[in-house]
Amino acid sequence: MEAGNYIERVFPFLDVRFISVNDGFDSFRCGTDLSMPLKNIVNEYYAKDISRKVTSALNTARAEGKFVIKLAPYGYLKSPQDKQSLVVDGETAGVVKRIFRLFLEGNGYGRIAGILNG
């Protein structure tokens, strides 16, 4: 609906010409062409439908305990056997444990960063 709003209201108000080469649409052409508004409605519905399906799939994966973010957080790696599972990164595990220990000892984020960088 947003694209249709721009094509039908905003662009004419700003005297902007909209041309869709693939659809053979030109907003400056005389006559009523319903193909573009109909395509905008279908595209808007399709985008909302895909968004709803992706959100549902991600929520289902999370509920099953799967990791669905592209990059693993520091201290973890994506499992080579199952990309939706995490395993502890042996190389950084010591640093993560040190960070938690420093925090439990009462150090703030800035102090911890200073200790790690120092």
C-alpha positions as CSV (number, residue, x, y, z in Angstrom):
1,M,0.0,0.0,0.0
2,E,2.9,2.3,0.7
3,A,4.2,2.1,-2.9
4,G,0.7,2.8,-4.2
5,N,0.4,5.8,-1.9
6,Y,3.6,7.3,-3.3
7,I,2.7,6.6,-7.0
8,E,-0.8,7.9,-6.7
9,R,-0.4,10.8,-4.2
10,V,3.1,11.8,-3.2
11,F,4.8,11.7,-6.6
12,P,2.1,13.7,-8.4
13,F,2.1,16.3,-5.6
14,L,5.9,16.6,-6.0
15,D,5.6,16.5,-9.8
16,V,7.7,13.3,-10.0
17,R,7.3,11.0,-12.9
18,F,7.2,7.2,-12.1
19,I,8.2,4.8,-14.8
20,S,8.2,1.1,-14.5
21,V,10.0,-0.4,-17.5
22,N,9.2,-4.0,-16.7
23,D,5.5,-3.3,-16.2
24,G,5.1,-0.7,-19.0
25,F,3.8,1.9,-16.6
26,D,4.3,5.6,-16.9
27,S,2.6,7.9,-14.4
28,F,2.5,10.7,-16.9
29,R,0.6,8.7,-19.5
30,C,-3.1,9.6,-19.8
31,G,-5.8,7.1,-19.0
32,T,-6.6,4.9,-16.0
33,D,-4.2,1.9,-15.7
34,L,-5.3,-0.4,-12.9
35,S,-2.4,-2.8,-13.3
36,M,0.0,-0.9,-11.2
37,P,-2.3,-0.4,-8.2
38,L,-3.3,-4.0,-8.3
39,K,0.4,-5.1,-8.5
40,N,1.1,-2.9,-5.5
41,I,-1.7,-4.5,-3.5
42,V,-0.4,-8.0,-4.4
43,N,3.2,-7.1,-3.6
44,E,2.3,-5.6,-0.3
45,Y,0.3,-8.7,0.7
46,Y,3.1,-10.9,-0.4
47,A,5.7,-9.0,1.6
48,K,3.5,-9.2,4.7
49,D,2.8,-12.9,4.2
50,I,6.5,-13.7,3.8
51,S,7.3,-11.6,6.9
52,R,4.7,-13.4,8.9
53,K,6.0,-16.8,7.8
54,V,9.7,-16.0,8.5
55,T,8.8,-14.7,11.9
56,S,6.8,-17.8,12.7
57,A,9.7,-20.1,11.5
58,L,12.2,-18.2,13.6
59,N,10.0,-18.3,16.7
60,T,9.5,-22.1,16.2
61,A,13.3,-22.6,15.9
62,R,13.9,-20.5,19.0
63,A,11.3,-22.4,21.0
64,E,13.1,-25.6,20.0
65,G,16.3,-24.2,21.4
66,K,18.0,-23.6,18.0
67,F,20.3,-20.7,17.4
68,V,19.0,-18.6,14.5
69,I,21.4,-15.6,14.4
70,K,24.0,-15.5,11.6
71,L,27.1,-14.9,13.9
72,A,27.8,-16.8,17.1
73,P,28.5,-14.6,20.1
74,Y,32.0,-14.2,21.4
75,G,33.1,-17.4,23.2
76,Y,31.0,-19.7,21.0
77,L,31.2,-21.2,17.5
78,K,28.4,-22.6,15.3
79,S,28.6,-26.4,15.5
80,P,30.0,-27.9,12.3
81,Q,27.4,-30.7,12.5
82,D,24.4,-28.4,13.1
83,K,24.6,-24.7,12.2
84,Q,21.7,-24.0,14.5
85,S,23.6,-25.2,17.6
86,L,26.5,-23.5,19.4
87,V,29.6,-25.1,20.9
88,V,32.1,-23.5,23.2
89,D,35.1,-21.9,21.5
90,G,38.1,-23.4,23.2
91,E,40.4,-20.5,22.2
92,T,38.2,-17.8,23.7
93,A,36.6,-19.6,26.6
94,G,39.3,-18.5,29.0
95,V,38.8,-14.9,28.1
96,V,35.0,-15.2,28.6
97,K,35.5,-16.8,32.0
98,R,38.0,-14.0,33.0
99,I,35.4,-11.4,32.0
100,F,32.8,-13.0,34.2
101,R,35.2,-13.4,37.1
102,L,36.3,-9.7,36.8
103,F,32.7,-8.6,36.8
104,L,31.8,-10.7,39.8
105,E,34.7,-9.1,41.6
106,G,33.0,-5.8,41.2
107,N,34.8,-4.4,38.1
108,G,32.7,-2.3,35.7
109,Y,32.7,-2.6,31.9
110,G,35.3,0.1,31.4
111,R,37.6,-1.3,33.9
112,I,37.3,-4.8,32.5
113,A,38.0,-3.5,29.0
114,G,41.1,-1.7,30.4
115,I,42.3,-4.9,32.0
116,L,41.8,-6.9,28.8
117,N,43.5,-4.3,26.6
118,G,46.3,-3.5,29.0
